[in-house]
Each structure stands twice: as C-alpha cells, then as structure tokens.
Amino acid sequence: MLNSYMSHKVLLNSKEVNITLHRLACQLIENHDDFSETVLIGIQPRGIFLAERLANLLIEDYKIKNIELGHLDITFFRDDFRRGDKPLEANKTNINFIIEDKNVVFIDDVLYTGRSIRSALTAIQSFGRPKDIELLTLIDRRFSRHLPIQPNYKGRQVDAIDNQKVKVNWVENEGEDAVYLVDK
C-alpha cells in the first residue's frame, strides 16, 4: 500500500495501535462513565474506522452498553469544497439518534490543519445543539495547525514536515493496523 511513496517510517505497529486504542477507550470511560449522555461521531471518510474500533472495544472489552455511534460526512462543509479540479464525492452521514444536550466526541484518524474539524463543527449543527463537543484523534500532527483546534484525546503526537504524510492503515481497509510517516 505504500509503494507510491518514496520512503516511510513506522510510527505505530499493530501491537502499538492496539495498546493505543485500549488507552483511548479507558480515557473515554474515565470522562464519560456509562456513556448515557455521550455519543461518538466518526468523521468520514477515515475517522469511521477508528470510531467503530473504539465502539467495539467499549462494548466487548469494557462492557459499556449505551454506545451510540454515528458517521458524519463533512464534504460539503469544507472550505476547499469548490477549489479542486475533480468533483468531490460525498460519503454517507448516519446519525440516527438525538445529539441535543448530549456530549459529542468527534473521532478522526489524523488531526492536521484542523479544517476537517471546523467543517464537522458546522455540519453537526444540522442535528441539534450538543451540550459539549470533544475531539479524539489517533495521530496529532501538532505543528501543522491552521486553526486553533486541539484534541482532548490523542493516541500519539507526531512532528512532521509539510512534504510528509501520516498514513493510517486499518485491517478492515488496508489489511493491517499500522501508522506510517511517509515522504510524498
């Protein structure tokens, strides 16, 4: 999957991804107890893999029964929506529960410039007014922010230069759990 890149460095291997997911799940439990007032929202397209993994861990390993998981498409809320040459393809939004006065946890794989999260903040308003919004990300590219957005929960901080990309692979999608830092 990394053949199109010149070089890569492993940031997290499969075992480290698993340990990180369990740590993030435990941090969520510490702050949200039984999740009766909390919903998880995976940001399309790549955040849904992380969100589904965390939801499964919370249900199966930690016996939390009240997990409500949704997917949020931000395609048409992005500020670069009309800037590309090719037409954007929308993903599916699936939020079949009430978010009004709930604690919402946005989940995305990589926090880079913050623009996707700004778009998610705009998009979620169509579904009501949450009591609180938090952000969970597997990878925080901390020195790349264009907007003042910071994660409440982060798996790992990465310092990467602009000609590098963080590539998160999921076993469900790419056949392996791993995070790479690749040169473009």
C-alpha positions in Angstrom: 0.0 0.0 0.0 3.0 2.3 0.4 4.6 1.6 -3.0 3.7 5.0 -4.3 5.7 6.7 -1.6 9.5 7.1 -1.7 10.3 6.2 1.9 8.4 5.5 5.1 8.9 5.1 8.8 6.6 3.0 11.1 5.1 5.3 13.8 2.9 2.6 15.3 2.8 -1.1 14.5 -0.2 -3.4 15.0 0.6 -4.1 18.7 1.1 -0.4 19.4 -2.1 0.5 17.6 -4.0 -2.0 19.8 -2.4 -0.7 23.0 -3.2 2.9 22.0 -6.9 2.0 21.2 -7.3 0.5 24.7 -5.7 3.6 26.3 -8.1 5.9 24.4 -11.1 3.7 25.3 -10.1 3.9 29.0 -9.7 7.7 28.8 -13.2 7.9 27.4 -14.6 5.7 30.1 -12.9 7.9 32.8 -14.7 11.0 31.4 -18.0 9.6 30.2 -18.7 6.8 32.7 -21.6 4.7 31.2 -22.0 6.9 28.0 -25.7 7.5 28.7 -25.1 11.2 27.9 -22.4 10.7 25.3 -22.4 9.9 21.6 -19.5 9.0 19.4 -19.3 10.5 15.9 -16.7 9.2 13.4 -15.8 11.8 10.8 -16.0 10.5 7.2 -14.1 9.0 5.5 -11.2 7.8 7.6 -12.4 8.5 11.2 -15.1 5.9 10.9 -12.6 3.0 11.2 -11.2 4.4 14.4 -14.7 5.2 15.8 -16.0 1.7 15.0 -12.9 0.1 16.6 -13.3 2.2 19.8 -17.1 1.5 20.0 -16.4 -2.3 19.6 -13.8 -2.1 22.3 -16.1 -0.2 24.7 -18.9 -2.7 24.1 -17.0 -6.0 24.0 -14.0 -5.5 26.3 -15.3 -2.9 28.7 -19.0 -4.0 28.7 -20.4 -0.5 28.1 -24.0 -0.9 26.9 -25.0 2.6 25.9 -22.7 3.3 23.0 -24.3 5.4 20.2 -22.1 5.6 17.2 -22.7 7.8 14.1 -20.9 8.8 11.0 -20.7 12.4 9.8 -19.9 13.5 6.3 -18.2 16.9 6.1 -17.7 17.0 2.3 -19.9 20.0 1.5 -19.0 21.9 4.7 -15.3 22.1 3.8 -13.8 25.5 2.9 -12.0 23.9 0.0 -15.2 22.3 -1.3 -15.1 24.1 -4.7 -11.4 24.5 -5.1 -10.4 21.2 -6.7 -10.4 20.2 -10.3 -12.3 17.0 -9.8 -15.8 16.8 -8.3 -15.9 15.7 -4.7 -17.7 12.5 -3.8 -19.8 12.7 -0.7 -19.8 10.0 1.9 -22.8 8.9 4.0 -23.9 10.6 7.2 -25.6 8.2 9.6 -26.7 9.8 12.8 -29.9 8.1 13.9 -30.0 9.4 17.5 -30.6 12.7 19.2 -27.5 14.8 19.9 -29.3 17.7 21.5 -27.8 18.3 25.0 -25.5 15.3 24.6 -21.7 15.1 24.9 -20.4 14.6 21.4 -17.0 13.0 20.8 -15.7 13.6 17.3 -13.3 10.9 16.2 -10.8 11.2 13.4 -7.7 9.3 12.5 -5.3 12.3 11.9 -5.6 15.9 13.2 -3.6 18.0 10.7 -4.7 21.6 9.9 -7.9 21.5 11.9 -10.0 22.3 8.8 -11.9 19.0 8.9 -12.8 19.5 12.5 -14.0 23.0 11.7 -16.2 21.5 9.0 -17.5 18.9 11.4 -18.4 21.6 13.9 -20.5 23.3 11.2 -22.1 20.1 9.9 -23.1 18.8 13.4 -25.3 21.9 13.9 -27.8 20.4 11.4 -28.6 17.7 14.0 -29.1 19.9 17.1 -27.1 21.6 19.8 -24.8 19.4 21.7 -24.0 20.1 25.4 -20.3 19.6 24.8 -18.0 18.6 21.9 -14.7 16.8 22.4 -12.1 15.6 19.9 -10.4 12.2 19.8 -7.7 11.6 17.3 -5.2 8.7 16.8 -2.5 11.0 15.5 -2.0 14.7 16.3 0.3 16.5 13.9 0.7 19.3 16.4 2.8 21.8 14.4 0.6 21.8 11.3 -2.5 23.6 12.6 -4.1 26.4 10.6 -6.9 26.8 13.2 -6.9 26.8 17.0 -8.2 23.3 17.4 -6.6 20.8 19.8 -7.6 17.2 20.7 -9.0 16.2 24.1 -7.7 12.7 23.5 -4.8 11.7 21.3 -3.1 8.5 20.6 0.3 9.9 19.6 1.8 13.3 18.8 3.8 13.5 15.6 6.1 16.2 14.4 6.1 16.0 10.6 7.2 18.5 7.9 5.0 19.6 5.1 6.4 17.2 2.5 5.5 14.2 4.8 2.1 12.5 5.2 0.8 10.4 8.0 -0.8 7.3 6.6 -3.1 5.3 8.9 -3.8 1.7 7.8 -6.7 -0.3 9.3 -7.0 -4.1 9.0 -10.6 -3.6 7.8 -9.5 -1.4 4.9 -5.8 -2.0 4.1 -5.3 -5.4 5.6 -3.1 -4.2 8.5 -3.1 -2.0 11.6 -0.2 0.4 11.3 0.7 4.1 11.1 3.4 5.3 8.8 5.2 8.6 8.3 5.8 8.8 4.5 7.6 11.2 2.2 5.3 12.3 -0.6 
